Amino acid sequence: MPRNSHARRSLLAAAVTVTCATIALSVTVLSGPDRPPKGERPPPLRPIGTVATTADDRLLHDAEQRLLRDCMGRHGFTYRVFPLGDEPESTLFPYVVDDAAWARRHGYGAESRRQREALAKSDPNRAYFAALPAHRKATALATANGPSPDGLTVRLPGGGTLRRSDRGCVAEAQRRLYGDLGAWFRSSTRVGTLQQILRSRVVADTGYQKRLGVWQRCMGRVGYAFATPAAARAAALSPVRPLPKDREISLALAEARCAGESELSRTARRLDAHHDRLLAEEYRTDVETRDRLRAAALPRARRILSDAPQA
């Protein structure tokens, strides 16, 4: 899946994730990059910084879930399909909250976060896994993720490598959906890590830093001394002492107002688009491979969902 959905789904328990529960560090060097078949024109590149969940994202997710459920069932385990959740608020505003209407309703999204956490705790797959005897838990993990994190390796843009199994139900589902499991794992993993690199480049840009200083002074005039919008968010959503709802909203509204007055928001959007283009060109082969495999998977996903019986 795009946008690292690799980190946001639980399979049977928090330890069993849909994409990379068994990923481990490795020092293996990758082979050459994956390229589209000769004569095939790749689809337009999808921006690296894309965060909004699309209909295609949900289609691919649902098809992979269906395949995963069926595979686990063939091995004697129950798996309940679950829908793709909404993006957390931190991805809606990666640099600064700049929507006053949204801030007035949600603050920094503390209530939505609590709802997501409650939903995760009520996940029937988590309860099912917890009720299994110890030996069955181990078998369920191996069935889902493969017996060991071997078979697939990727060198990350920021350094280091990741490994995961090319066996198990997760691998089977992704192989059926995307065709070339190795190419999908390498390209989607590498492109997924580029989002954090993109954010880091934007906030380190001198243009962003200049407007950040103006934002800080604006916040100071209304009584808030935060070095960055991320620090303000962290204070509002502290797991130890979160702000009361009214104060959370007041802080978010101040941030949104200062985001506009300082032009931090506009600058961040411009720099995000600029560095996104640079990264997409720098890692063009990975982005093209990911997008090509996604495009080819869509008709398969429709067939999977239309042919398979509903759970």
C-alpha positions, 0 to 999 in steps of 0.5 A, spaced: 500 500 500 502 507 499 503 511 504 506 506 508 500 503 511 505 498 512 505 501 519 498 503 521 494 496 521 494 490 526 493 483 524 491 478 529 494 482 534 499 488 534 505 484 533 502 481 527 502 487 521 499 487 514 505 489 511 512 488 515 511 485 522 517 481 521 522 486 518 529 486 521 535 490 519 540 487 514 546 489 511 545 485 504 546 490 498 540 490 493 540 488 486 539 493 480 532 497 480 526 495 478 524 497 471 518 497 467 517 492 461 520 494 455 515 499 451 511 500 456 509 507 458 509 508 466 503 512 469 504 519 471 508 519 478 504 520 484 506 525 488 511 522 494 507 527 499 500 525 498 497 523 504 489 523 502 486 516 502 483 515 495 478 510 492 484 506 489 487 506 496 481 503 499 480 498 493 487 495 494 487 495 501 480 491 501 482 486 496 489 485 500 485 484 506 480 479 502 486 475 500 489 475 507 482 472 510 482 467 505 489 465 506 489 464 513 482 461 513 485 455 509 490 454 514 485 454 520 485 461 522 480 466 523 481 473 520 476 478 520 477 484 514 477 491 516 476 497 513 482 502 511 482 507 517 482 515 515 489 518 516 491 521 523 491 528 523 498 529 523 498 527 516 493 532 514 497 538 517 504 535 516 508 542 517 503 547 521 495 547 522 492 552 517 485 550 517 481 555 522 475 551 521 478 545 522 482 547 528 475 550 531 472 543 531 477 538 532 483 542 536 489 538 534 484 531 533 485 529 541 478 526 540 479 522 534 485 519 536 482 517 542 476 514 538 482 510 534 485 507 540 478 505 542 477 502 536 484 498 535 482 495 542 476 492 540 479 489 534 476 482 533 483 480 530 486 482 536 481 478 541 482 472 537 489 472 537 490 473 544 485 467 546 489 462 542 494 458 546 501 459 545 503 454 540 497 456 536 499 464 536 506 462 534 503 458 528 499 464 526 504 469 526 508 464 522 502 463 517 501 470 516 508 473 516 512 467 514 517 463 518 523 468 518 524 475 515 528 472 509 527 472 502 525 480 501 531 485 502 531 493 500 536 498 501 533 504 504 534 511 501 536 514 508 541 508 509 540 501 512 536 495 509 530 492 511 528 484 510 521 481 510 519 474 508 517 472 501 512 466 504 506 467 509 499 469 507 501 477 507 506 475 502 501 471 498 496 476 498 501 481 495 504 477 490 497 475 487 495 483 488 501 486 485 504 480 481 512 481 482 512 481 490 519 483 490 519 489 486 512 491 490 516 490 496 522 494 494 519 500 490 513 501 495 518 501 501 523 505 499 518 510 496 514 510 503 520 512 507 521 518 502 515 522 505 519 523 512 525 525 508 521 530 504 518 533 511 525 533 513 528 537 507 522 542 507 523 544 515 530 544 514 530 549 508 532 556 509 525 559 506 521 555 511 526 557 517 525 564 515 517 564 516 518 559 522 521 565 526 515 570 524 510 564 526 514 564 533 513 571 534 506 571 532 505 566 537 509 569 542 504 575 541 498 571 544 502 568 549 505 561 546 512 560 546 513 554 542 519 553 537 515 549 532 508 547 530 510 540 532 512 542 539 505 545 540 502 539 537 506 535 542 504 539 548 497 539 546 496 531 545 501 529 551 500 522 553 501 525 560 498 531 561 494 533 555 490 540 554 483 540 556 479 541 550 478 548 550 485 550 551 487 545 545 482 548 541 485 555 543 492 553 541 490 550 535 486 556 533 492 561 534 497 556 530 492 556 524 492 564 525 499 565 525 500 560 520 497 565 515 499 571 518 507 569 517 506 565 511 509 559 514 503 555 511 504 558 504 511 557 504 511 550 507 506 548 501 511 551 496 517 548 498 513 541 499 511 541 492 518 543 490 522 538 494 517 533 492 519 534 485 526 533 486 525 527 490 521 524 485 526 525 480 532 522 484 528 516 486 524 516 479 525 508 478 522 506 485 516 511 484 515 509 477 515 502 479 510 503 485 505 506 480 506 501 475 504 496 479 499 499 483 495 501 476 496 494 474 493 491 481 487 495 480 483 491 475 485 485 479 483 488 486 476 489 482 476 482 480 478 479 487 472 483 490 467 481 485 469 474 485 470 473 493 464 472 497 463 477 503 465 475 510 
